[in-house]
Each structure stands twice: as C-alpha cells, then as structure tokens.
Amino acid sequence: MKELKGKVAAVTGAASGLGRAMALAFADEGMDLGLADVSDLSEVRRAVEAKGVKASTMKVDVSKAEDVQKFCDSLKAVHVVCNNAGVAVSGAAWENSIDDWRWILGVNLWGVIHGVRSFAPRLLAQDEGHIVNTASVAGLISPPASAAYNVTKHAVVTLSESLYHDLRERSSRVGVSVLCPAYVPTGIADSERNRPAGSVPGQLSEKTKEKQAMLRKAVTSGRLSAEDVARAVVAAVKAERFYILTHAKIKGAIRARMEDVLEERAPRNPLGPL
C-alpha cells in the first residue's frame, strides 16, 4: 500500500485520540475516510473534509457485530481498515467487576474481532488493502493493576499475528499491522464517559487507586502525541511493517519479558527496575 491517495480508510474510535489523529493523517495522504464511533463525529468530519477529501460517518458500537458489519457495508470502497476503538479500566486481577470485563472485552477485543470478520474477506477478495489493529505495549508486557486491559491487548496482538499468517498462507497481498504504543495523551484515560448504562464498575482498593492516578499522569504527560503515533501508522502501512512500536524505551521491558519466558523464571515487573 505504498500509494494511498484516492483510496479509502475506515477508522473506528475516530471521534478522539488516536482514531481522530489517524483519520487526519490518512486525510493528509489524500485518502477519503469512513469514520465510526459511539461519540459524535461531526468535529472530526469537518477537520477531515477541510483537508480536501470526503468523509462519511456512522455511530457504531464495535462490541456489536451487526454495527461493524453495517459500517463495512456502508462503504462503497475500502483499502485501509483501522480497528482502533478502545477503552481502559484499572484493577488488580480480582478487583474488576463482571461488567468491567464484559465492557472492555466487548470493545477492545470483540471490536477487533468484528472488524476482522467484516473487513478481511472484502480486502482478501480484492487482493488489496491493509488492516491496522490497535493494541498497546500492554499487549507485549503485563503491567500490574491492569489485568483486564492487558488481557484484551495481548489477545489483539495474537489475533493480528494469526491474521498475518492466515493471509500469507493464501498468498494474499493484504497487509497487517499491530499498533503497540506506550503512553500517549489521548482520551482513553477518561473511558468512563462511554461506559454502558447500568454497567457497574468494580470496587478498587486504595493501592489500585494510587496506581490509577499514576497511570493517568503518565498518559497525560506522554512525550509522543497522538499525531506522532498516527504518522507512524501511515509510515508502517506504506512500508508494510507488521509491528508498530512507537516508544523505543519500552523495548527493554519487552525484551525482559521474553527473556523471562525463555528462561522459565517468574516475570519481572515491567514498571519496576529490570
């Protein structure tokens, strides 16, 4: 996918954060956009169209297969698919409520599953395109106080790897990337605004609340912006690069985890001294 101009990108979670930044970055390449989110998309649509490209919008709950399929069907053409919508909850492994698990699995994992099931056959049939699945560095390491989030992001990484192998076995030209950023100032720290009505959060300990406050501070003070990450995504699509690791300093923690696995020893805390 070296030539993007005149083609179409579909982005979920496009109203804010990484999704909005990706939409604008692809618009800068001359791509038209299909934008999906549970939140209002009017602002990002105006921003995209101001760059001289076309945009369509649809309210989509990615946890619902029928919503994602309807979004896919609404696009007359599609070449790049960004399964990006995501939420975050904090908590020790035993602290999250069933509603927490259902919500985060529904958006972060099932949202990507639905995106792959809806869009991959279409791209495969045209033998052209690229799928970008947004995971996190939490899909490659396992920070404490983030069990549910880590589970979803590890699942997205292995789903993406499996998708890559499945496409290669069919000699398909469709590319795959998995995005694994560390701390980026986005709205994901305020995910509670999109919690489903009636969903009851878990009761967090004081220690977890302290960790939550530290995480929020780390996210808001991230040195790379959403725009920086979006540009890295565009570059990866053009280069057909699978892993998108935007934060070089986190590679030490990733390497430590891999070493712990191979040496069959207890995992080191990726947020502590390695």
Legacy VTK file of the C-alpha trace (Angstrom):
# vtk DataFile Version 3.0
C-alpha trace
ASCII
DATASET POLYDATA
POINTS 274 float
0.000 0.000 0.000
2.680 2.489 -0.985
0.172 4.673 -2.842
-2.686 5.862 -0.623
-4.016 8.890 -2.494
-7.549 8.433 -3.780
-8.164 5.343 -1.670
-10.415 4.909 1.387
-9.559 4.316 5.048
-12.076 3.110 7.631
-11.330 4.095 11.242
-13.203 3.073 14.391
-12.921 5.136 17.553
-12.421 8.083 15.212
-14.019 10.843 17.301
-10.991 11.451 19.516
-7.489 10.385 20.469
-5.568 8.032 18.214
-8.563 7.408 15.965
-9.025 11.092 15.216
-5.294 11.515 14.642
-5.205 8.527 12.277
-8.162 9.888 10.309
-6.394 13.216 9.825
-3.080 11.545 8.959
-4.717 9.439 6.256
-6.572 12.523 5.014
-3.180 14.213 4.648
-2.289 11.366 2.271
-5.306 12.193 0.108
-7.471 9.327 1.350
-11.228 9.542 1.818
-12.470 8.422 5.227
-15.155 6.255 6.735
-15.423 7.300 10.395
-17.072 5.298 13.179
-17.525 5.924 16.905
-20.128 5.835 19.677
-19.445 9.545 20.209
-20.278 12.491 17.985
-18.167 12.588 14.825
-19.151 15.998 13.454
-15.943 17.757 14.554
-13.546 15.209 13.091
-15.582 15.044 9.902
-15.203 18.789 9.448
-11.472 18.547 10.172
-11.043 15.749 7.638
-13.081 17.464 4.925
-11.098 20.670 5.457
-8.149 18.760 4.002
-9.992 18.366 0.705
-11.113 14.748 0.995
-14.500 13.100 1.505
-15.739 11.630 4.769
-18.729 9.579 5.861
-19.694 8.949 9.476
-21.671 6.330 11.347
-22.471 5.770 15.000
-21.030 2.339 15.719
-20.749 0.275 18.888
-17.881 -2.012 17.900
-18.864 -4.560 20.540
-21.876 -5.353 18.330
-21.159 -7.424 15.235
-24.156 -6.016 13.384
-22.947 -2.432 13.886
-19.487 -3.183 12.485
-20.918 -5.113 9.545
-23.295 -2.245 8.776
-20.326 0.146 8.828
-18.400 -2.092 6.453
-21.358 -2.426 4.105
-21.877 1.353 4.064
-18.518 1.947 2.369
-18.502 1.639 -1.412
-14.742 1.116 -1.319
-12.224 0.432 1.451
-8.484 -0.153 1.395
-7.127 0.561 4.891
-9.010 -0.588 7.994
-8.051 0.701 11.452
-9.699 -1.362 14.188
-8.869 1.247 16.782
-11.757 1.787 19.220
-10.698 1.101 22.803
-11.440 1.695 26.475
-9.443 1.193 29.670
-10.261 0.048 33.179
-7.849 -0.333 36.080
-7.824 -3.001 38.739
-5.954 -5.887 40.257
-6.851 -9.208 38.664
-9.574 -9.893 41.261
-10.990 -6.367 41.550
-12.755 -5.792 38.243
-16.477 -6.478 38.126
-18.111 -8.783 35.606
-19.454 -5.634 33.954
-15.882 -4.268 33.685
-14.777 -7.459 31.934
-17.761 -7.546 29.590
-17.294 -3.900 28.624
-13.559 -3.977 27.967
-13.640 -7.346 26.203
-16.565 -6.140 24.104
-14.808 -3.019 22.858
-11.095 -3.859 22.874
-11.218 -7.478 21.739
-14.617 -8.198 20.191
-14.432 -4.853 18.407
-11.271 -6.002 16.636
-12.693 -9.479 16.026
-15.788 -7.968 14.424
-13.619 -5.652 12.340
-11.503 -8.534 11.070
-14.518 -10.718 10.317
-16.307 -7.935 8.429
-13.452 -6.336 6.508
-10.841 -9.075 5.953
-12.944 -11.102 3.477
-13.611 -7.945 1.486
-9.926 -6.991 1.298
-8.989 -10.601 0.557
-11.450 -10.722 -2.342
-9.962 -7.577 -3.917
-6.425 -8.725 -3.005
-5.514 -5.241 -1.877
-5.547 -3.413 1.410
-4.122 -3.191 4.894
-5.545 -3.863 8.363
-4.216 -1.980 11.393
-5.271 -3.334 14.789
-4.671 -1.050 17.752
-3.242 -2.995 20.681
-0.817 -1.444 23.172
2.551 -2.141 24.662
0.297 -3.793 27.285
-0.130 -6.484 24.640
3.578 -7.299 24.908
4.160 -6.794 28.651
1.867 -7.174 31.656
1.865 -4.125 33.953
0.233 -4.503 37.378
-3.199 -3.043 38.169
-4.284 -3.509 34.533
-5.252 -7.176 34.278
-8.392 -6.753 32.171
-6.764 -4.237 29.849
-3.669 -6.426 29.442
-5.802 -9.456 28.570
-7.554 -7.607 25.751
-4.370 -6.168 24.306
-2.420 -9.447 24.406
-5.369 -11.008 22.590
-5.299 -8.316 19.895
-1.581 -8.946 19.310
-2.008 -12.693 18.837
-5.130 -12.190 16.716
-3.116 -9.862 14.480
-0.206 -12.306 14.227
-2.593 -15.129 13.350
-4.339 -12.953 10.768
-0.968 -12.154 9.202
-0.079 -15.856 8.910
-3.501 -16.758 7.521
-3.198 -14.123 4.796
0.356 -15.141 3.903
-0.672 -18.796 3.579
-3.155 -17.653 0.926
-0.513 -15.598 -0.878
-2.660 -12.513 -0.256
-1.285 -9.037 -0.815
-3.353 -7.695 2.101
-1.083 -6.315 4.803
-1.457 -6.338 8.589
-0.003 -4.141 11.316
-0.467 -4.207 15.077
-0.010 -0.883 16.859
1.613 -1.134 20.307
2.200 2.358 21.723
3.088 3.173 25.317
1.840 6.360 26.995
0.133 8.768 24.596
-2.026 11.743 25.672
-5.477 10.625 24.468
-8.960 10.373 25.915
-8.590 6.717 26.886
-7.892 7.740 30.490
-11.451 9.105 30.505
-13.073 5.951 29.166
-15.723 6.003 31.894
-17.635 8.603 29.867
-18.576 5.805 27.461
-19.374 3.098 29.998
-22.696 1.437 29.035
-25.746 2.440 31.059
-26.240 0.127 34.004
-22.684 -1.203 33.895
-21.319 -1.407 37.446
-17.577 -0.851 37.948
-15.511 -2.920 40.333
-14.565 -1.735 43.812
-10.943 -0.699 43.662
-8.531 -0.783 46.598
-6.655 2.335 47.695
-3.464 0.852 46.265
-5.132 0.431 42.877
-6.493 3.984 43.021
-2.951 5.222 43.601
-1.776 3.234 40.582
-4.697 4.636 38.579
-3.674 8.199 39.410
-0.066 7.447 38.411
-1.248 5.949 35.125
-3.413 8.966 34.340
-0.438 11.247 34.974
1.801 9.081 32.766
-0.743 9.089 29.934
-1.318 12.845 30.016
2.420 13.559 30.112
3.370 11.178 27.301
6.141 12.664 25.144
4.759 11.359 21.863
1.483 12.872 20.713
-1.426 11.088 19.066
-0.352 12.809 15.857
3.155 11.334 16.170
1.700 7.847 16.543
-0.703 8.381 13.626
2.178 9.349 11.358
3.982 6.165 12.428
0.879 4.177 11.443
0.808 5.741 7.978
4.521 5.002 7.543
4.003 1.374 8.629
1.148 0.887 6.158
3.312 2.234 3.323
6.246 0.056 4.384
4.017 -2.980 5.055
5.563 -3.267 8.532
3.779 -5.540 11.000
4.844 -4.385 14.489
4.467 -0.668 15.202
6.432 0.049 18.386
6.367 3.808 18.779
8.212 4.092 22.107
11.772 2.787 21.819
12.488 2.980 25.553
9.825 0.385 26.356
11.667 -2.259 24.345
13.793 -3.075 27.386
10.694 -4.211 29.274
9.519 -6.225 26.257
12.917 -7.882 25.980
12.932 -8.664 29.717
9.551 -10.395 29.443
10.734 -12.520 26.525
13.876 -13.478 28.442
11.813 -14.438 31.492
9.661 -16.705 29.319
12.633 -18.397 27.657
14.484 -18.803 30.962
11.293 -20.107 32.641
11.557 -17.699 35.548
8.989 -15.564 37.344
8.076 -12.400 35.406
9.710 -9.150 36.411
7.503 -6.107 36.982
7.744 -4.149 33.703
7.194 -0.893 35.604
9.989 -1.598 38.074
13.775 -1.953 37.759
14.686 -4.664 35.240
LINES 1 275
274 0 1 2 3 4 5 6 7 8 9 10 11 12 13 14 15 16 17 18 19 20 21 22 23 24 25 26 27 28 29 30 31 32 33 34 35 36 37 38 39 40 41 42 43 44 45 46 47 48 49 50 51 52 53 54 55 56 57 58 59 60 61 62 63 64 65 66 67 68 69 70 71 72 73 74 75 76 77 78 79 80 81 82 83 84 85 86 87 88 89 90 91 92 93 94 95 96 97 98 99 100 101 102 103 104 105 106 107 108 109 110 111 112 113 114 115 116 117 118 119 120 121 122 123 124 125 126 127 128 129 130 131 132 133 134 135 136 137 138 139 140 141 142 143 144 145 146 147 148 149 150 151 152 153 154 155 156 157 158 159 160 161 162 163 164 165 166 167 168 169 170 171 172 173 174 175 176 177 178 179 180 181 182 183 184 185 186 187 188 189 190 191 192 193 194 195 196 197 198 199 200 201 202 203 204 205 206 207 208 209 210 211 212 213 214 215 216 217 218 219 220 221 222 223 224 225 226 227 228 229 230 231 232 233 234 235 236 237 238 239 240 241 242 243 244 245 246 247 248 249 250 251 252 253 254 255 256 257 258 259 260 261 262 263 264 265 266 267 268 269 270 271 272 273
